[in-house]
Amino acid sequence: MRLMIVLAAGFALTATPALARHPAAPHHRPSSLTNGAPGMVSAADPRAAKAGATILRQGGSAADAVIATMLALTVVEPESSGIGGGSYLVFRDARGIIQTYDSRETAPQAATGNWFLGSDGKPRDFDDVVPGGTSVGVPGNMRMAARASREHGRLPWKTLFQPAIALARDGFIISPRFHGALGSARSTAAFSAAGRALFYTADGQPVAVGTRVRNPALAVFLTQLAERSANSFYVGPNANAIVAAVNGAAHNPSPMTRGDLASYDTIERPPVCGSYRGYRLCGMGPSSSGGIAVIQTLAMLERFDLSRLGPNSPTSWHLIAEAMRLAYADRDKYIGDPGFVAVPVAGLLDPAYLKMRSQLISTDRTIANVVAGMPAGATQAALGVEAVEHGTSSFAIADRAGNVASITSTIESVFGSGIVVNGYYLNNELTDFSFVPSVGGVAVANRVAGGKRPRSSMAPMIVTSPDGHVRLAVGAAGGPTIPAQVIKAIIGVIDWRMTAQAAIAAPEIFAPSGPNIFVEKGTALEAMIPALTALGHASVKTLEPQTFKANAIEWKNGLWKGAADPRSEGIAVSQ
């Protein structure tokens, strides 16, 4: 059983796979807006943010800009997201109505709980199952785009594709972060001949920083999608090409069928919502675990005066870590695809339950053994062992009419499965399932099943002020650290009165349910390790800064301001 995974930073994380699969990135401050604007796009790549802003300037809605940004990311950030993957979209319209769309990938109908077990009945090695077809789920992003356009769009479908088509046709410049990904994730980036032809030289080296790369196959395919509809992704030549590629993969062929693609649809889920110091927090419910983890953690912290303690107090970070550990314990045990398992959402978010869980937290000592609670509606479930998404991108958008979107999109590992179809990479999202279907005869909530969506840590959130106006839309990339980044950003804005930019840039702490907690290397939190140890955290490790990648927009003084993670190449662009 793959219980101990060694991280690039040189430590092990119990029951949590490697976090440091992200390539190295320059540590620089992005060009975020400070003066404010009537509309805003914050994304992890400047060219994608500009694509979304272009659509806003043409009169498009926030939903239109979401689609244009996602399509542009397919071109310029293929290591992290795009049409070969899936997403969670949290959308708040100008009337204040929140809708959440689950466009997470699904397993082929042929998949069973033994999907990632070897002939010996033991879980296969993660790095062995990622490349090829077995890890590929049916992509969801084009169904998301179609529904968002139909329900909330203003501009013609074809218009939304034009920035991405231009980037693919005319080329884009290889950035330092992308170049790092090509070097560190060669097993997937160069898995297929199409990927090698796009991004590697004749002698097998990644193309240099500053190189202009054109993707004519993707330009042609995006043009076809623009002229037709999202259905042309799921039936016809593209669907046939996906099936042929995963069925015929030289490594890990998959029995995915054309029916698996044709039957895929985005599901509108009930949003999960909670309160924190008078603010309303709303996010994505299961199959996402992120929204619940964020709301639980903040609810357990509400009885502590974090504002008085401030960000320079080790006690503040100790309390955040303790609440996070309790939330992650519940996540690990109970959350999965609600179409397949009974997730006790109401019980997990019940204020009385969270008050009881909060009483386990003390300002001067650490919980010795963190275990899942027993919320109302919970049924017997076993802890599973699974991988987590590493190739992810989050973006936040507001238009001048008052519509706001927070969306997180992923292809899971860097460059996903490595399979390239029509110029885009297919995801390896199925490795987000538990590799172990049951423990001691008890089924794991996140076990593999045909048509099922794997659990995710993605946590796009919209925070509404007591006056009813959106205060913050935020999300992050970084696998299991995603809820931690969102939690810290919300605390920074609400408790510590930071700008969204300062809150995102603040040091990060990550505390899964096991004995280890992690702090960002090279920050004030690393200097607090002795103080955290004195509070009872016996194992405090460090994470590299490039693990984190958050984006946000905030409403201040009647205008939108953008925020993008200085650890990334992200940027915010005004309408």
PLY file of the C-alpha trace (Angstrom):
ply
format ascii 1.0
element vertex 575
property float x
property float y
property float z
element edge 574
property int vertex1
property int vertex2
end_header
0.00 0.00 0.00
1.38 3.38 -1.02
1.21 5.05 2.39
4.44 7.03 2.47
5.34 9.33 -0.39
8.64 11.21 -0.54
8.31 14.87 -1.46
10.81 16.86 -3.47
11.47 18.96 -0.39
12.93 15.87 1.22
10.24 14.60 3.56
7.37 12.15 3.67
3.65 12.84 3.98
1.53 10.01 5.33
-1.23 8.90 2.96
-0.76 11.98 0.78
1.12 11.82 -2.53
3.88 14.12 -3.66
2.98 17.79 -3.50
6.10 19.12 -5.17
5.43 17.93 -8.70
5.05 21.55 -9.78
8.01 22.85 -11.75
10.19 25.54 -10.33
8.96 29.04 -11.00
10.51 32.46 -10.72
9.51 34.15 -7.47
8.21 37.46 -8.74
5.32 39.78 -8.06
2.55 39.74 -10.69
0.99 42.78 -12.28
-2.20 42.91 -10.25
-4.60 45.84 -10.45
-4.54 48.24 -7.51
-6.79 51.09 -8.66
-9.86 48.99 -9.39
-12.13 48.48 -12.37
-15.78 47.66 -13.19
-14.78 44.17 -14.29
-11.76 41.98 -13.65
-10.06 38.70 -14.60
-7.41 37.05 -12.45
-5.72 33.96 -13.90
-2.49 32.01 -13.60
-1.20 33.05 -17.04
-1.15 36.62 -18.40
-2.26 35.61 -21.87
-5.28 33.74 -20.55
-6.23 36.63 -18.25
-5.99 39.00 -21.21
-8.21 36.66 -23.28
-10.91 36.82 -20.61
-10.59 40.59 -20.27
-10.90 40.98 -24.04
-14.22 39.18 -23.91
-15.44 41.43 -21.09
-14.52 44.50 -23.13
-16.56 43.15 -26.04
-19.62 43.08 -23.81
-19.30 39.51 -22.65
-20.48 38.26 -19.28
-18.36 36.70 -16.56
-19.45 33.31 -17.92
-18.26 34.24 -21.40
-14.91 35.32 -19.96
-14.65 32.05 -18.01
-14.93 30.11 -21.26
-12.44 32.29 -23.14
-9.94 32.08 -20.27
-10.27 28.30 -20.02
-9.76 27.92 -23.79
-6.70 30.17 -23.74
-5.24 28.16 -20.84
-5.58 25.07 -23.04
-3.03 26.68 -25.34
-0.62 28.47 -23.00
-0.86 26.34 -19.84
-1.35 22.80 -21.21
0.55 21.36 -18.28
-2.19 22.37 -15.86
-5.65 22.68 -17.39
-7.70 22.91 -20.56
-10.34 21.15 -22.61
-8.77 17.76 -21.93
-9.69 18.07 -18.26
-12.51 19.09 -15.96
-13.54 21.80 -13.53
-15.73 23.13 -10.77
-17.48 26.44 -11.44
-19.09 28.59 -8.75
-21.21 31.30 -10.38
-23.11 34.13 -8.65
-25.36 36.15 -10.90
-26.23 39.82 -10.45
-29.35 38.87 -8.48
-27.25 37.05 -5.89
-28.23 33.53 -6.96
-25.35 31.06 -6.67
-25.06 28.01 -8.91
-22.31 25.41 -8.83
-21.40 23.20 -11.77
-19.62 19.86 -11.39
-17.70 19.18 -14.60
-15.32 16.71 -13.01
-14.15 13.87 -15.24
-15.83 10.46 -15.03
-14.43 6.94 -15.10
-15.30 4.68 -18.05
-18.25 2.40 -17.40
-15.84 -0.57 -17.49
-13.96 0.74 -14.44
-14.15 -1.20 -11.17
-12.65 -0.89 -7.70
-9.70 -2.97 -8.92
-8.80 -0.40 -11.60
-5.43 0.47 -10.03
-4.58 -2.90 -8.49
-1.83 -5.06 -9.94
-2.02 -8.77 -10.65
-0.86 -9.35 -7.09
-3.89 -7.49 -5.74
-1.77 -4.61 -4.44
-1.99 -0.96 -5.54
0.19 -0.15 -8.50
2.83 2.56 -8.29
1.42 6.02 -8.95
4.13 7.05 -11.41
3.52 3.90 -13.43
-0.23 4.35 -13.85
-0.20 8.06 -14.77
1.12 7.89 -18.36
-1.22 6.30 -20.88
-4.90 5.47 -21.02
-5.80 3.90 -17.68
-5.63 7.23 -15.86
-7.82 9.15 -18.34
-11.31 10.24 -17.34
-13.95 11.60 -19.70
-13.18 15.35 -19.94
-15.83 17.74 -18.62
-14.72 21.25 -19.53
-16.49 21.54 -22.87
-19.83 20.51 -21.34
-19.21 23.15 -18.66
-18.53 25.74 -21.35
-21.71 24.89 -23.23
-23.89 25.13 -20.14
-22.29 28.33 -18.86
-22.73 29.92 -22.28
-26.34 28.80 -22.58
-27.39 29.90 -19.08
-25.23 32.96 -18.45
-23.54 34.02 -21.68
-24.11 37.11 -23.81
-21.75 36.79 -26.75
-21.96 34.28 -29.61
-20.29 30.94 -28.94
-17.86 31.46 -31.82
-16.58 34.74 -30.41
-15.36 33.12 -27.20
-12.85 30.96 -29.09
-11.08 33.69 -31.00
-8.36 34.61 -28.46
-7.39 30.95 -27.96
-7.43 30.25 -31.70
-5.10 33.20 -32.27
-2.70 31.98 -29.56
-2.58 28.48 -31.04
-2.30 29.66 -34.63
0.17 32.53 -34.17
2.11 31.01 -31.31
2.94 31.80 -27.70
6.22 32.34 -25.90
7.58 29.61 -23.62
7.77 31.03 -20.10
10.25 30.02 -17.38
7.59 28.10 -15.44
6.45 26.21 -18.52
10.03 25.40 -19.46
10.56 24.02 -15.98
7.51 21.80 -16.40
8.87 20.40 -19.65
12.03 19.40 -17.86
10.55 17.98 -14.67
7.53 16.20 -16.21
9.14 14.69 -19.29
7.44 11.31 -18.72
4.07 12.89 -19.52
4.95 15.99 -21.54
6.91 13.88 -24.03
4.84 10.71 -23.71
3.28 11.03 -27.15
4.88 11.98 -30.45
2.62 15.04 -30.74
3.84 16.40 -27.42
7.47 15.79 -28.32
7.01 17.54 -31.66
5.44 20.58 -30.01
7.71 21.16 -27.05
11.05 19.37 -27.54
13.98 19.82 -29.89
15.24 17.15 -32.26
17.76 16.00 -29.64
15.02 15.64 -26.99
15.60 18.82 -25.01
12.76 21.14 -23.91
12.46 24.14 -26.18
14.19 27.18 -24.70
12.58 29.94 -22.69
11.49 32.64 -25.11
10.77 30.26 -27.97
7.55 30.90 -29.88
5.56 27.67 -30.19
2.64 27.25 -32.57
0.03 24.52 -32.19
-1.70 24.31 -35.59
-3.59 21.10 -34.75
-5.18 22.78 -31.73
-5.95 25.92 -33.76
-7.81 23.81 -36.31
-9.71 21.89 -33.66
-10.71 25.01 -31.70
-11.94 26.53 -34.95
-14.10 23.45 -35.51
-15.49 23.64 -31.97
-16.24 27.32 -32.50
-18.12 26.62 -35.72
-20.03 23.67 -34.31
-20.82 23.09 -30.64
-19.57 21.33 -27.53
-21.28 18.18 -28.79
-18.60 17.90 -31.45
-16.12 17.25 -28.64
-18.11 14.27 -27.31
-19.31 12.63 -30.52
-17.78 12.32 -33.96
-14.11 12.54 -34.99
-12.73 14.00 -31.74
-14.48 11.38 -29.60
-13.23 8.67 -31.94
-9.70 10.06 -31.64
-9.86 10.07 -27.82
-11.11 6.50 -27.72
-8.48 5.34 -30.21
-5.72 7.09 -28.27
-6.59 5.63 -24.86
-7.52 2.19 -26.23
-4.29 2.01 -28.21
-1.94 3.62 -25.71
1.45 1.93 -25.74
1.36 2.02 -21.93
-1.75 1.38 -19.82
-4.42 1.03 -22.55
-7.97 1.77 -21.38
-11.35 0.30 -22.38
-13.02 3.73 -22.64
-15.79 3.76 -25.26
-17.49 6.32 -27.47
-20.56 5.81 -25.27
-18.58 6.96 -22.24
-17.94 10.27 -23.96
-21.38 10.70 -25.51
-23.13 10.18 -22.17
-21.07 12.72 -20.22
-22.82 15.78 -18.81
-22.14 18.62 -16.38
-24.17 18.35 -13.18
-25.50 21.36 -11.31
-24.99 20.59 -7.62
-26.38 22.39 -4.59
-23.73 24.84 -3.38
-22.27 24.29 0.07
-22.52 27.45 2.14
-21.60 28.57 5.62
-20.87 31.71 7.58
-17.74 33.23 9.08
-17.87 36.39 11.19
-20.99 37.57 9.37
-19.69 36.81 5.88
-21.35 34.18 3.68
-19.07 31.55 2.15
-20.27 29.46 -0.79
-18.40 26.83 -2.77
-18.56 23.52 -4.56
-19.99 20.50 -2.80
-19.13 16.83 -3.43
-17.56 15.44 -5.56
-15.36 18.30 -4.35
-14.07 18.15 -0.81
-12.65 21.66 -0.95
-15.74 23.72 -0.20
-16.66 21.65 2.84
-13.07 21.68 4.16
-12.87 25.48 3.88
-16.22 26.06 5.59
-15.53 23.52 8.34
-12.10 24.94 9.13
-13.31 28.53 9.34
-16.36 27.58 11.42
-14.12 25.83 13.95
-11.91 28.92 14.14
-14.70 31.43 14.68
-14.56 31.26 18.49
-10.91 32.36 18.45
-9.91 36.02 18.09
-7.56 35.70 15.12
-7.80 39.42 14.49
-6.31 40.19 17.89
-3.67 37.48 17.57
-2.67 38.61 14.08
-0.55 36.96 11.38
2.70 37.29 13.34
1.49 35.06 16.18
2.47 31.38 16.16
-0.77 30.76 18.05
-2.79 31.98 15.05
-1.12 29.47 12.74
-1.34 26.71 15.35
-5.11 27.24 15.58
-5.48 27.27 11.80
-3.51 24.04 11.56
-5.56 22.30 14.24
-8.89 23.20 12.64
-7.57 22.17 9.25
-6.45 18.78 10.57
-9.96 18.07 11.87
-11.54 19.11 8.56
-9.16 16.98 6.52
-9.91 13.95 8.71
-13.61 14.27 7.86
-12.75 14.84 4.19
-10.62 11.71 3.97
-13.31 9.48 5.42
-16.63 10.71 4.14
-16.42 12.62 0.86
-16.85 11.10 -2.57
-19.14 11.32 -5.59
-22.67 11.80 -4.15
-24.09 9.78 -7.02
-22.35 6.73 -5.58
-21.90 7.31 -1.84
-24.07 8.94 0.80
-22.07 12.02 1.77
-23.35 13.52 5.06
-23.06 17.11 3.83
-25.64 18.56 6.20
-24.05 16.79 9.15
-20.55 17.90 8.21
-21.69 21.53 8.03
-24.03 21.48 11.02
-23.04 24.34 13.36
-23.60 22.18 16.44
-21.30 19.47 15.07
-18.61 21.99 14.16
-18.89 23.65 17.58
-18.30 20.25 19.16
-15.30 19.61 16.90
-13.93 23.07 17.69
-13.88 22.24 21.41
-11.07 19.77 20.62
-8.85 22.72 19.72
-6.75 24.45 22.37
-4.57 27.54 22.16
-1.71 25.92 24.07
-1.55 22.29 22.97
-1.95 20.03 19.96
-4.57 17.33 19.42
-2.64 14.11 19.92
-4.58 11.92 17.52
-6.85 13.51 14.95
-9.68 11.29 13.72
-12.85 11.87 11.74
-15.94 12.83 13.68
-19.38 11.26 13.52
-21.65 13.83 11.86
-25.37 13.21 11.53
-26.15 11.04 8.52
-22.72 9.41 8.40
-22.48 5.77 7.46
-19.60 3.39 7.93
-16.72 4.24 5.63
-13.02 3.43 5.44
-10.08 5.74 4.86
-8.64 5.40 1.39
-5.28 6.04 -0.22
-5.31 8.18 -3.32
-3.33 10.59 -5.38
-4.13 14.27 -5.76
-4.21 16.79 -8.58
-0.99 18.61 -9.40
-1.74 20.18 -12.79
-4.40 22.71 -11.86
-5.38 26.33 -12.55
-7.84 28.63 -10.80
-9.30 31.89 -12.10
-11.78 34.46 -10.84
-13.84 36.85 -12.94
-16.39 39.62 -12.45
-18.23 41.65 -15.09
-19.66 45.16 -14.87
-23.22 43.80 -14.53
-22.41 42.16 -11.19
-21.94 38.52 -12.23
-19.04 36.79 -10.46
-17.34 33.47 -11.17
-14.73 31.42 -9.36
-13.56 28.34 -11.23
-10.83 25.76 -10.79
-9.83 23.57 -13.73
-7.39 20.68 -13.82
-5.85 17.86 -15.82
-4.42 16.45 -12.55
-0.69 15.73 -12.89
1.61 17.98 -14.90
0.67 17.34 -18.55
-1.96 14.87 -17.36
-1.74 11.41 -18.91
0.68 12.58 -21.58
-1.74 11.62 -24.36
-2.25 14.40 -26.92
-5.38 14.50 -29.10
-5.94 17.30 -31.61
-3.23 19.36 -29.95
-4.46 19.19 -26.31
-3.41 16.95 -23.42
-5.81 14.46 -21.87
-6.10 14.34 -18.10
-5.00 11.60 -15.71
-7.84 12.44 -13.34
-8.71 8.87 -12.41
-5.62 8.70 -10.20
-7.56 10.99 -7.84
-9.57 7.91 -6.87
-8.45 5.75 -3.99
-6.19 3.01 -5.28
-7.56 0.76 -2.51
-11.27 -0.10 -2.92
-11.88 -1.30 0.62
-10.17 -1.61 3.98
-11.08 -4.42 6.33
-14.09 -5.25 4.22
-15.44 -1.69 4.45
-15.81 0.23 1.18
-13.78 3.40 0.65
-15.97 6.39 -0.26
-13.63 7.43 -3.06
-13.17 3.99 -4.64
-13.21 3.64 -8.43
-16.51 2.83 -10.19
-17.82 3.17 -13.72
-19.27 6.63 -14.39
-18.05 7.94 -11.04
-16.25 11.26 -10.46
-13.10 11.18 -8.32
-12.93 13.32 -5.22
-11.04 16.58 -5.59
-9.46 19.17 -3.30
-10.39 22.03 -5.63
-12.13 24.82 -3.74
-13.40 27.75 -5.80
-15.21 30.05 -3.35
-17.30 33.22 -3.36
-17.43 35.26 -0.15
-20.31 37.71 0.37
-20.14 40.63 2.81
-22.79 41.23 5.46
-24.19 43.96 3.17
-24.96 41.32 0.51
-22.28 42.31 -2.00
-19.56 39.91 -3.06
-16.39 40.68 -1.12
-14.05 38.06 -2.54
-13.88 35.34 -5.20
-10.90 33.07 -4.70
-9.45 29.72 -5.68
-6.09 27.98 -5.90
-4.02 25.22 -7.44
-1.71 22.88 -5.56
-3.40 19.55 -4.91
-4.33 18.93 -1.29
-3.00 22.37 -0.30
-5.83 24.06 -2.23
-8.26 24.37 0.72
-5.38 25.57 2.91
-4.56 28.37 0.46
-8.19 29.46 0.24
-8.62 29.34 4.03
-5.54 31.52 4.54
-6.68 34.02 1.91
-10.11 34.39 3.52
-8.62 34.79 7.00
-6.18 37.33 5.62
-8.95 39.45 4.13
-11.54 39.13 6.91
-9.50 38.77 10.12
-6.25 40.50 9.27
-7.72 43.26 7.05
-5.28 42.51 4.25
-5.85 43.20 0.60
-6.54 40.06 -1.40
-3.10 40.45 -2.96
-1.39 40.57 0.44
-3.49 37.66 1.74
-2.56 35.45 -1.20
1.11 36.42 -0.90
1.18 35.69 2.85
3.01 32.54 4.01
1.19 29.24 3.79
0.53 26.51 6.33
-0.86 23.11 5.38
-2.08 20.60 7.95
-3.60 17.33 6.73
-5.09 14.93 9.22
-1.85 13.07 9.96
0.89 14.01 12.42
2.83 16.26 10.05
2.15 19.92 9.37
3.88 21.90 6.65
4.95 25.53 6.40
6.20 27.48 3.42
9.96 27.42 3.10
11.84 30.69 3.36
9.03 32.61 5.09
8.23 33.88 8.57
6.38 30.62 9.17
9.60 28.65 8.82
11.06 30.85 11.53
8.08 29.91 13.73
8.87 26.18 13.65
10.37 26.19 17.19
7.26 27.95 18.52
4.96 25.54 16.71
6.97 22.63 18.07
6.59 24.04 21.57
2.81 24.01 21.05
3.01 20.26 20.42
3.51 19.98 16.67
6.23 17.37 16.79
6.73 17.17 13.03
6.82 20.51 11.20
8.22 20.31 7.66
8.67 22.81 4.86
7.10 23.09 1.42
8.63 24.89 -1.54
6.89 28.16 -2.56
6.07 26.88 -6.07
3.64 24.41 -4.49
1.15 27.29 -4.21
-0.76 29.16 -6.94
-3.84 31.20 -6.00
-5.92 33.83 -7.80
-8.63 36.17 -6.55
-10.69 39.27 -7.17
-12.08 41.51 -4.43
-14.66 44.30 -4.22
-13.33 47.42 -2.53
-14.58 50.99 -2.66
-17.06 50.28 -5.42
-14.62 48.65 -7.84
-13.04 45.26 -8.49
-9.39 44.70 -7.70
-7.38 41.71 -8.77
-4.87 39.51 -6.98
-2.50 36.89 -8.33
0.02 34.72 -6.55
3.56 36.16 -6.61
4.83 32.57 -6.57
3.32 32.06 -10.04
3.23 33.83 -13.38
-0.35 34.92 -12.71
-1.83 38.34 -13.35
-5.06 40.28 -12.96
-6.37 42.28 -15.92
-9.16 44.84 -15.83
-12.14 45.04 -18.15
0 1
1 2
2 3
3 4
4 5
5 6
6 7
7 8
8 9
9 10
10 11
11 12
12 13
13 14
14 15
15 16
16 17
17 18
18 19
19 20
20 21
21 22
22 23
23 24
24 25
25 26
26 27
27 28
28 29
29 30
30 31
31 32
32 33
33 34
34 35
35 36
36 37
37 38
38 39
39 40
40 41
41 42
42 43
43 44
44 45
45 46
46 47
47 48
48 49
49 50
50 51
51 52
52 53
53 54
54 55
55 56
56 57
57 58
58 59
59 60
60 61
61 62
62 63
63 64
64 65
65 66
66 67
67 68
68 69
69 70
70 71
71 72
72 73
73 74
74 75
75 76
76 77
77 78
78 79
79 80
80 81
81 82
82 83
83 84
84 85
85 86
86 87
87 88
88 89
89 90
90 91
91 92
92 93
93 94
94 95
95 96
96 97
97 98
98 99
99 100
100 101
101 102
102 103
103 104
104 105
105 106
106 107
107 108
108 109
109 110
110 111
111 112
112 113
113 114
114 115
115 116
116 117
117 118
118 119
119 120
120 121
121 122
122 123
123 124
124 125
125 126
126 127
127 128
128 129
129 130
130 131
131 132
132 133
133 134
134 135
135 136
136 137
137 138
138 139
139 140
140 141
141 142
142 143
143 144
144 145
145 146
146 147
147 148
148 149
149 150
150 151
151 152
152 153
153 154
154 155
155 156
156 157
157 158
158 159
159 160
160 161
161 162
162 163
163 164
164 165
165 166
166 167
167 168
168 169
169 170
170 171
171 172
172 173
173 174
174 175
175 176
176 177
177 178
178 179
179 180
180 181
181 182
182 183
183 184
184 185
185 186
186 187
187 188
188 189
189 190
190 191
191 192
192 193
193 194
194 195
195 196
196 197
197 198
198 199
199 200
200 201
201 202
202 203
203 204
204 205
205 206
206 207
207 208
208 209
209 210
210 211
211 212
212 213
213 214
214 215
215 216
216 217
217 218
218 219
219 220
220 221
221 222
222 223
223 224
224 225
225 226
226 227
227 228
228 229
229 230
230 231
231 232
232 233
233 234
234 235
235 236
236 237
237 238
238 239
239 240
240 241
241 242
242 243
243 244
244 245
245 246
246 247
247 248
248 249
249 250
250 251
251 252
252 253
253 254
254 255
255 256
256 257
257 258
258 259
259 260
260 261
261 262
262 263
263 264
264 265
265 266
266 267
267 268
268 269
269 270
270 271
271 272
272 273
273 274
274 275
275 276
276 277
277 278
278 279
279 280
280 281
281 282
282 283
283 284
284 285
285 286
286 287
287 288
288 289
289 290
290 291
291 292
292 293
293 294
294 295
295 296
296 297
297 298
298 299
299 300
300 301
301 302
302 303
303 304
304 305
305 306
306 307
307 308
308 309
309 310
310 311
311 312
312 313
313 314
314 315
315 316
316 317
317 318
318 319
319 320
320 321
321 322
322 323
323 324
324 325
325 326
326 327
327 328
328 329
329 330
330 331
331 332
332 333
333 334
334 335
335 336
336 337
337 338
338 339
339 340
340 341
341 342
342 343
343 344
344 345
345 346
346 347
347 348
348 349
349 350
350 351
351 352
352 353
353 354
354 355
355 356
356 357
357 358
358 359
359 360
360 361
361 362
362 363
363 364
364 365
365 366
366 367
367 368
368 369
369 370
370 371
371 372
372 373
373 374
374 375
375 376
376 377
377 378
378 379
379 380
380 381
381 382
382 383
383 384
384 385
385 386
386 387
387 388
388 389
389 390
390 391
391 392
392 393
393 394
394 395
395 396
396 397
397 398
398 399
399 400
400 401
401 402
402 403
403 404
404 405
405 406
406 407
407 408
408 409
409 410
410 411
411 412
412 413
413 414
414 415
415 416
416 417
417 418
418 419
419 420
420 421
421 422
422 423
423 424
424 425
425 426
426 427
427 428
428 429
429 430
430 431
431 432
432 433
433 434
434 435
435 436
436 437
437 438
438 439
439 440
440 441
441 442
442 443
443 444
444 445
445 446
446 447
447 448
448 449
449 450
450 451
451 452
452 453
453 454
454 455
455 456
456 457
457 458
458 459
459 460
460 461
461 462
462 463
463 464
464 465
465 466
466 467
467 468
468 469
469 470
470 471
471 472
472 473
473 474
474 475
475 476
476 477
477 478
478 479
479 480
480 481
481 482
482 483
483 484
484 485
485 486
486 487
487 488
488 489
489 490
490 491
491 492
492 493
493 494
494 495
495 496
496 497
497 498
498 499
499 500
500 501
501 502
502 503
503 504
504 505
505 506
506 507
507 508
508 509
509 510
510 511
511 512
512 513
513 514
514 515
515 516
516 517
517 518
518 519
519 520
520 521
521 522
522 523
523 524
524 525
525 526
526 527
527 528
528 529
529 530
530 531
531 532
532 533
533 534
534 535
535 536
536 537
537 538
538 539
539 540
540 541
541 542
542 543
543 544
544 545
545 546
546 547
547 548
548 549
549 550
550 551
551 552
552 553
553 554
554 555
555 556
556 557
557 558
558 559
559 560
560 561
561 562
562 563
563 564
564 565
565 566
566 567
567 568
568 569
569 570
570 571
571 572
572 573
573 574
